[in-house]
């Protein structure tokens, strides 16, 4: 993405670490729809590499960055997910960019990292937990956040972040990037800030990539 008319977003000022948004999700509908997705779409990382080794991914829009400058458009799996389509096109007041379903494997750790590059500087990342547990922790900007299923969160992926799971089941999130709009920025400002806690043990596990 190389559009000089799209300014970089100051995510430190707008989001900080993570912000829980005042957005209502029909969790049962979302879970049932995703559960009906053909199993053949799963089983790979969807092109994501590096710190995302412990995950499986199904891209709904766009492609993993390693696949090069491909168009950001709807992919075949999204046709099976009408409710997800309404979430990313109607519920979030901004144009959707890359979107994927990301499944973190049991006891998985996504090591601390920063999403670098122009694309990430000019988009805002939204997480919708679909299947998760209190023993799964999101670390972002020196704080730990516990995202519950059915919530909607803005994540500052332009700072250090990672995930630690002590859960024996897979964690599943819908992750979508959006172009910044005044309406989306206002939604983030209206969200719940400062929900993170300091947890040195989780931070250390995410830094070194250790599950146990």
N, C-alpha and C positions, 0 to 999 in steps of 0.2 A: 504494500500500500504506500503510495507516494503522492499525497494530495496536499499541496502547500496551503490550501484553504482550510484544512483541518488543523487547529492548533493542538499542541501537546497539552495533556491534562495534568494539572498539579494534584496528583492523587494523595500526596501527603496532607495537603490542606483539605481536600474534599472528603477523603475517606479516613485517613490515618492508617489504621490496620485493617479492620473489618467493621462493617456497619450492617445491622439488621434492619431490613426495609419494611415499611408498613404495607406489605403486599400479601393478599390472601390467596393461598393455593388450595385447590381441591386435591388433597394428597391421595385419597383412595382412587380417584379417577386417574391421577398421574401414575400411581404404582401399577394399576391394572393395565393401563395402556402400554407401559414400558415392559411389563411382564409378557405381553403378547408379541413382542418384537421377535422375529424369527431367530432362533439360536445361531444360525449361520453367520449373523453379523458380528457375533462375539468371538473371542478366542485370540485376538491380536491386540497390540497397543495402538492400532490405527495410525501407525507412522510416528508416534511419539517415542522419543528416545531419551537417553541420559537418565536424569533423576526419575523419569516416569516408568522405569523398568517394572516396578511392582504393580502396574495398572493394566487394565484392558480398556480400550477406547473404541467408541463408535461415533464417527463424525457425522453430524446431521447437516451441517453447513460448512463449506470450506474444507481445507486439508491441513494436516500438520505442517508446521513451518519447514521441516526438513524436506518436504516434497517440492519445495520451490514456489515460484510466484504463480500459482494456479488461481483460477477465479474463485471468489467466495460466493458460492451459490448453493442452493438446496441440493442435498445428496439423497440417494434412494431411500435410506432408512427413515428419513423424515416423513415420507409419504404414509408410513404406518402409524404416525403419531399426531393425529389431528389436535389433541389437547396441547401437546407441546408446541405445535404451530401457533395456537392461539396465545400461549404464554409469551412466546418470543416476538410475536407480531402485534399483539394487542395489549397485553397486560403491562409489559415494559415499554414505556413511552420513548422508544428510540429505535433506529434501524439496526437489525441484528447483523452481526458479522459471523465469525466462526462460532459454531456451537457443537458440543459433543456430549455424549454420555460417558462418564469416567467411572470405572469400577476399580477401587483399591482392594487388592487381595487381602485375605485375612492376615493380621499381624504385619501389614505392610507399612513401610516408611518412605515417604517422598522427602528426600533430603532437601535441606534449605537451599534455595536458589532465588534468582531474580529473573523475571522474563524481560530480556533485553530486546531492543529493536524498535524501529519507528512504529510498527503496527501496534505494539503494546503501549507505546507512549500516547497513542491517539485513540485508544479504545478503553472502555470501562468493563471490568469483568464481574459477572453476576453468577453466584452459586445457588442452586436449589437442591438441598439434600433430599434424596428420595428414600434411601434406606441407610440408616446410620445408627449409632449407639453412643451413649455418653462416654464410652472409653475411647472414642475417636477424637483427636484434638487437631485443630488447625492452628498452626503457629504463624504469626504475621507481625512484623515490626515489633519484636520484643514482647509480644503478648500471646496468650493462648486463648482460643475461642472454641466453644463447644456449640456447633450448629445442629439444631434439631430438625428432624424430617418435616417437610412442609413449609419450612421457613425460607425466606429469600434474603441473601446476603450480598453486599458489594465487597469485593476483595481487592486490596491494593497489591496487585501482582508486580508492580514496579519497585517493590522493596523486598527484602528477604522474607520468604515464606516457605512453608513445608507442612507435611501432615504426618502424624504419628497415630497408628492404630494398635490398640491392645485388644481388639475385638477378634473373635474367632470366626466371624462371618465377613463377607465382602461389604464394603461401603460403596454406595452408588450415589453420584451427584450428576445433575444436569448443569453444565458449565457453558455459559454463553458470553461472548464479547459483544458490546454495543458501541456504536458511535455516540459520542457525548452530545446530548441535547439539553437545552435549558430545563425541560420537564424532567429528564432523568437526573440531572444534577440536583434539582429541587427535591426530588424523591429521596435521594441519598442524604441531603441535608436534613430532611424530616425524619430520617431513621434514628435508630438507637445507637449512639456512639459510646465509646469507653466501656464496652462490655468485656474486654479482654482482661485476663489475670496473668500475673507473673508466676511462672512454673519453671524453675531452673532444671528440673529433671526432664520435662518434655522438651525444653529448648536444647538440652544436651543431646538427647536421642535424635532430634531432627537434624542437628548439626553434623553428627557422625553417621547418621543413617542406621542406627541400631534399634532393632525391634525389642530386644530383651536386655 
